[in-house]
Amino acid sequence: LPRPPVQLVAWHGPVEQLFVHPLVLRPRLAFTNDPLGRGFADYFITAREFGRILDQLWRNGWTLVDPRRVAADDVRVPPGRKPLVLQEDDVNYYAYFNGRGLASRLVVAPDGTVKAEYDGHLTDDDVVPMTDAEVALHPEFSADGAKGLLAVTAYEGFFGEHNLKDPAARHRLESLVAALDASGWVIASHTYGHINLSADSLSVIARDTSRWKAAAQGLLGAVNILVYPFGARPDPAARKLLRAAGFTVQYDIDVRPARWKEDGVVMMSRRHVDGYAFANPTAMAPFFSVRTVRDPLRP
């Protein structure tokens, strides 16, 4: 029998937002004792950790909400539950992931679901398929069909499709974007080249923004959300430039939830979930227990 629709009530108050990077599927390949391996340990989490985090978020009363609703101050959740925006940065599956135990791209499986590809095989061990599965298991874990926000750069293509001049790759990407949109995922810009918006000049930011929009044109649909790389806030002139380019919602990084308006932009903050965050279990305690989610293969 079909499940009855989830009942929702208006939420008035701050909305927590958490972000991760693409997941480590094979920790022994990622967490090596070299600069890249230490970077993975600092900034990434494993699929095992993410699965446990999702389960604890559900059990601790959190419900996924659409970031566009948060920006519009129109958030609804099931009675007694708390809203949460889930985000994933750099959903590009960069070349430096190769051989390091991370997936290589997102694809639409023959059954129409979104999966990750690892070593030539499809897997559910990645942010999108794992979140989709958790929502399917617990409908109250999502309000209004929301899943999360996927922030992408463009200097190596999108979602693991690196050659956007290839018609087959563009077709796969168009199918993927349609599947993500239909299943409640929202796409954001993370700038073209993962630039530092607080340090780079206005001309560099303008050029980078033009390149991102040119790459995304006709592939990603309308995108009005920008996620600052490194959480680095642009100055007012750069923020206005980005607003004029259509990015009416912009995100920084902070240890507390925030939403405010500045220079015609809705500004919001989100927290990082990674090795550094695991070093501060108290800050993560409202969401999950670091001790119980930690992967035994993490350094």
C-alpha positions as CSV (number, residue, x, y, z in Angstrom):
1,L,0.0,0.0,0.0
2,P,1.3,3.5,-0.7
3,R,2.4,5.4,2.3
4,P,0.3,8.5,3.4
5,P,1.9,11.8,2.6
6,V,4.2,13.2,5.3
7,Q,2.4,15.9,7.2
8,L,4.3,19.2,7.5
9,V,4.2,22.3,9.7
10,A,6.0,25.6,9.3
11,W,9.4,26.0,10.9
12,H,10.4,29.3,12.5
13,G,14.0,29.6,13.5
14,P,17.6,28.9,12.3
15,V,18.2,26.0,9.9
16,E,21.3,23.9,10.2
17,Q,23.3,23.0,7.1
18,L,26.0,20.5,6.8
19,F,28.4,19.7,3.9
20,V,30.7,16.8,3.0
21,H,32.9,16.0,0.0
22,P,32.7,12.9,-2.3
23,L,33.1,9.8,-0.1
24,V,36.1,7.6,0.4
25,L,35.1,4.1,-0.7
26,R,38.4,2.4,0.0
27,P,40.1,4.0,3.0
28,R,43.4,2.1,2.6
29,L,43.9,3.7,-0.8
30,A,42.9,7.2,0.3
31,F,44.4,7.6,3.8
32,T,48.1,7.1,2.9
33,N,51.0,8.9,4.6
34,D,51.6,11.5,2.0
35,P,50.2,15.1,1.5
36,L,47.3,13.9,-0.6
37,G,46.4,11.1,1.8
38,R,46.6,13.5,4.8
39,G,44.3,15.8,2.8
40,F,41.8,13.1,2.3
41,A,41.8,12.3,6.1
42,D,41.4,16.0,6.9
43,Y,38.7,17.0,4.4
44,F,36.8,13.8,3.5
45,I,34.8,11.1,5.2
46,T,34.2,7.5,4.2
47,A,31.1,5.8,2.9
48,R,30.9,3.9,6.1
49,E,31.0,7.1,8.2
50,F,28.4,8.8,5.9
51,G,26.0,5.9,6.2
52,R,26.2,6.0,10.0
53,I,25.8,9.7,10.0
54,L,22.6,9.5,7.8
55,D,21.1,7.0,10.2
56,Q,21.9,9.1,13.3
57,L,20.6,12.3,11.6
58,W,17.3,10.5,11.1
59,R,17.3,9.1,14.6
60,N,18.2,12.4,16.2
61,G,15.1,14.1,14.6
62,W,16.5,15.9,11.6
63,T,14.6,16.2,8.3
64,L,16.2,17.2,5.0
65,V,14.8,20.4,3.5
66,D,15.3,22.2,0.2
67,P,17.9,25.1,0.4
68,R,15.7,27.2,-1.9
69,R,13.0,27.0,0.7
70,V,15.5,28.0,3.4
71,A,16.5,31.0,1.3
72,A,12.9,32.0,0.9
73,D,12.2,31.5,4.6
74,D,9.5,29.0,3.8
75,V,10.6,25.9,5.6
76,R,8.3,23.0,6.6
77,V,9.0,19.9,8.5
78,P,7.1,17.0,10.1
79,P,5.8,17.9,13.5
80,G,8.5,17.4,16.2
81,R,11.4,17.3,13.7
82,K,14.1,19.8,12.9
83,P,15.2,21.0,9.4
84,L,18.6,20.3,7.9
85,V,20.1,21.1,4.5
86,L,22.6,18.4,3.3
87,Q,25.3,19.6,0.9
88,E,28.1,18.0,-1.0
89,D,31.0,20.1,-2.4
90,D,33.2,19.3,-5.5
91,V,30.9,16.7,-7.0
92,N,33.3,16.6,-9.9
93,Y,35.3,13.4,-9.3
94,Y,38.6,15.1,-10.2
95,A,41.5,13.4,-11.9
96,Y,43.4,13.3,-8.6
97,F,40.8,10.9,-7.2
98,N,42.0,8.2,-9.7
99,G,43.4,5.2,-7.8
100,R,42.7,6.7,-4.4
101,G,39.6,4.8,-3.5
102,L,36.9,7.3,-4.5
103,A,34.2,7.0,-7.2
104,S,34.9,8.3,-10.7
105,R,31.5,9.7,-11.7
106,L,27.8,9.7,-11.1
107,V,25.6,7.8,-13.6
108,V,22.0,7.0,-14.2
109,A,21.6,3.2,-13.8
110,P,19.4,1.1,-16.1
111,D,16.6,1.3,-13.5
112,G,16.7,5.1,-13.6
113,T,18.3,5.6,-10.2
114,V,21.5,7.6,-9.7
115,K,24.5,5.6,-8.7
116,A,28.3,6.1,-8.5
117,E,30.8,4.4,-10.7
118,Y,33.9,2.8,-9.1
119,D,36.5,0.8,-10.9
120,G,34.1,0.2,-13.8
121,H,31.2,-1.0,-11.6
122,L,28.1,0.8,-10.3
123,T,27.8,1.2,-6.5
124,D,25.4,2.8,-4.0
125,D,28.3,3.9,-1.8
126,D,28.2,7.6,-2.5
127,V,26.3,10.6,-1.2
128,V,23.5,10.7,-3.7
129,P,22.5,7.0,-3.7
130,M,22.9,6.6,0.0
131,T,20.8,9.7,0.8
132,D,18.2,8.5,-1.7
133,A,18.0,5.1,0.0
134,E,17.7,6.7,3.5
135,V,14.8,8.8,2.4
136,A,13.1,5.8,0.8
137,L,13.5,3.9,4.1
138,H,12.3,6.9,6.3
139,P,10.0,9.2,4.4
140,E,9.9,11.7,7.3
141,F,13.7,12.2,6.7
142,S,12.7,14.5,3.7
143,A,10.3,17.4,3.6
144,D,8.8,18.3,0.2
145,G,10.9,15.7,-1.5
146,A,14.2,17.4,-0.6
147,K,17.5,15.6,-0.8
148,G,20.4,18.1,-0.8
149,L,22.6,20.6,-2.6
150,L,25.4,19.5,-5.0
151,A,28.0,22.2,-5.6
152,V,30.2,21.8,-8.7
153,T,33.2,23.5,-10.2
154,A,33.6,23.2,-14.0
155,Y,37.4,23.1,-14.8
156,E,37.2,19.3,-15.1
157,G,33.5,19.1,-16.3
158,F,30.6,18.1,-14.1
159,F,29.8,15.0,-12.0
160,G,32.8,13.0,-13.4
161,E,32.0,13.7,-17.1
162,H,35.3,15.4,-17.9
163,N,35.0,15.9,-21.7
164,L,32.0,18.1,-22.3
165,K,32.8,18.3,-26.0
166,D,31.9,14.6,-26.4
167,P,28.2,14.3,-27.4
168,A,27.9,11.0,-25.5
169,A,29.2,12.6,-22.3
170,R,26.9,15.5,-22.7
171,H,23.9,13.2,-23.2
172,R,24.9,11.2,-20.1
173,L,25.2,14.5,-18.2
174,E,21.8,15.8,-19.4
175,S,20.2,12.5,-18.3
176,L,21.9,12.6,-14.9
177,V,20.9,16.2,-14.3
178,A,17.3,15.4,-15.1
179,A,17.4,12.4,-12.7
180,L,18.9,14.5,-9.9
181,D,16.3,17.2,-10.4
182,A,13.4,14.7,-10.4
183,S,14.6,13.1,-7.2
184,G,15.0,16.3,-5.2
185,W,18.6,17.4,-5.6
186,V,19.6,21.0,-6.3
187,I,22.7,22.1,-8.1
188,A,24.9,25.0,-7.1
189,S,28.0,26.7,-8.6
190,H,31.3,26.3,-6.7
191,T,33.0,28.7,-9.1
192,Y,34.7,27.5,-12.3
193,G,38.2,27.0,-10.9
194,H,37.6,26.7,-7.1
195,I,39.0,30.2,-6.8
196,N,39.4,32.2,-3.6
197,L,36.7,34.9,-3.7
198,S,38.2,36.9,-0.9
199,A,41.7,37.0,-2.4
200,D,41.2,37.2,-6.2
201,S,40.6,40.4,-8.1
202,L,37.3,41.5,-9.4
203,S,38.5,40.8,-13.0
204,V,39.5,37.3,-12.0
205,I,36.2,36.6,-10.4
206,A,34.3,38.0,-13.4
207,R,36.3,35.8,-15.8
208,D,35.8,32.8,-13.6
209,T,32.1,33.4,-13.4
210,S,31.7,33.8,-17.1
211,R,33.6,30.5,-17.7
212,W,31.4,28.6,-15.2
213,K,28.2,29.9,-16.8
214,A,29.5,29.1,-20.3
215,A,30.3,25.5,-19.2
216,A,27.0,25.1,-17.5
217,Q,24.9,26.6,-20.3
218,G,22.4,24.1,-21.6
219,L,23.5,21.3,-19.2
220,L,22.7,22.2,-15.6
221,G,19.5,24.2,-15.9
222,A,18.9,27.4,-13.9
223,V,21.4,27.8,-11.1
224,N,21.1,30.7,-8.7
225,I,23.1,29.3,-5.7
226,L,26.8,29.9,-5.3
227,V,28.9,28.1,-2.7
228,Y,32.1,29.9,-1.8
229,P,35.2,27.7,-2.1
230,F,37.1,27.6,1.2
231,G,34.1,29.5,2.6
232,A,36.0,32.7,1.6
233,R,33.6,35.6,1.5
234,P,33.9,38.1,-1.4
235,D,34.0,41.8,-0.8
236,P,30.8,43.8,-1.5
237,A,31.8,44.7,-5.1
238,A,32.5,41.0,-5.9
239,R,29.3,39.9,-4.1
240,K,27.3,42.4,-6.3
241,L,29.1,41.1,-9.4
242,L,28.0,37.5,-8.5
243,R,24.5,38.7,-7.8
244,A,24.4,40.4,-11.2
245,A,25.4,37.1,-12.7
246,G,22.3,35.5,-11.2
247,F,23.7,34.1,-7.9
248,T,21.0,35.4,-5.6
249,V,21.8,32.9,-2.9
250,Q,25.4,32.6,-1.6
251,Y,27.0,30.4,1.1
252,D,30.0,30.8,3.4
253,I,31.2,28.4,6.2
254,D,30.5,29.0,9.9
255,V,30.1,26.9,13.0
256,R,26.5,28.1,13.5
257,P,23.5,28.4,11.2
258,A,22.8,31.8,9.8
259,R,20.7,33.5,7.1
260,W,20.7,37.2,6.3
261,K,20.4,39.5,3.4
262,E,23.2,41.7,2.1
263,D,23.6,43.6,-1.2
264,G,20.5,42.0,-2.6
265,V,21.8,38.5,-1.8
266,V,20.4,35.9,0.6
267,M,23.5,34.8,2.6
268,M,23.6,31.5,4.5
269,S,26.2,29.5,6.4
270,R,26.9,25.8,6.7
271,R,29.2,23.6,8.7
272,H,31.8,21.2,7.4
273,V,31.7,17.5,8.2
274,D,35.2,16.0,7.8
275,G,38.3,14.9,9.7
276,Y,38.7,18.3,11.2
277,A,35.1,18.3,12.4
278,F,35.6,14.8,13.9
279,A,38.3,16.4,16.1
280,N,35.5,18.4,17.8
281,P,32.9,15.8,18.8
282,T,31.0,18.3,21.0
283,A,30.2,20.5,18.0
284,M,28.9,17.5,16.0
285,A,26.9,16.0,19.0
286,P,23.6,17.5,18.0
287,F,23.8,15.7,14.7
288,F,25.8,12.5,15.4
289,S,28.2,10.8,17.7
290,V,31.8,11.0,16.2
291,R,32.8,8.1,18.3
292,T,30.2,5.7,16.9
293,V,30.4,6.9,13.3
294,R,34.1,7.0,13.0
295,D,35.6,4.5,10.5
296,P,38.1,2.2,12.1
297,L,40.3,2.6,9.0
298,R,40.5,6.4,9.5
299,P,44.0,7.5,10.7
